[in-house]
Amino acid sequence: MENVDPMIKMDSLNKSFGKIKALNNLNLDIKRGELLGIIGPNGAGKTTAIRITCCILKPDSGDILVDGMSIHHEQIKIKSMIGYLPEEPNLYERFKARDLLRYFAELYGVPRVEIDGRIKELLELVGMSHRAEDRINTFSKGLRQRIGIARALIHDPQILIFDEPTMGLDPATAHNIREFIRKLKGEKTIILCTHYMDEADSLCDRVAILNQGQILDIGTPEDLKSKIHGDIILQVKVETPDNNIVKQIQEFSTVEAVSIQGNQYIISLKSKKEIKNIMNTFKDNILAVNTKEPTLEDVFINSFK
């Protein structure tokens, strides 16, 4: 990414709902053309932050600059720059798919001569051309998500915000939605809020971990995973753990950390080259062995320790 002014700059955002503080002095920069993932537990402040960005909510204090424009002074211009897909798209169910897209195209001021071509292009993009004349109330949740994406794109916005776009979808439909997002990567500035760690890992340029309205950590998926001890995690299940074995394992040069969880040794390694010798330490006491590389889920869990 080039070192230029961010497309979105959240500056000291605060927002409370009664006694609940949803955002606590939140600061976050999102680069132009970046796909930023935001992950966090329920109630972390993810949806509040993006609803303020979309000028749906007002912060108690602080500001967001969108392409240099303040949400306090340029709401109409900012709204025209953003396509927003909430977790539950509020679609007018009695509309036909084509008519719904036409309605929003006119609402956003898309030139009339461009509307038909734009609708045709988007229906093809989301694989809904064959359902263009069907009413929204006949669509499954997955098909509604597709039309929701088309609606978010109808005015060709510079910024796209997706809030849990694959939540509750079957694997095949979720895969298709991720592919739509992947096609848009680099062309738009995208915010993706998700509970699915593998989704954030595979799609995002950077990931921000949010909790209690604050950023706990932010970086590329690779950078975040590198903060977990070791490139490889060796899990060795035994009948009876022995603390003396921990001391022996710690002497190997590739070992970064060793712990015992229940009847399982968790060994963080820099490389695989000494695994065979490490295994010999346990002799005949092994019930099961598993190796894995650190994941974003590991990073997420580690952030709350």
Summary of the structure (lengths in Angstrom):
residues: 305
radius of gyration: 23.7
end to end distance: 31.6
largest distance: 77.3
contacts: 943
relative contact order: 0.14
helix: 36%
strand: 30%
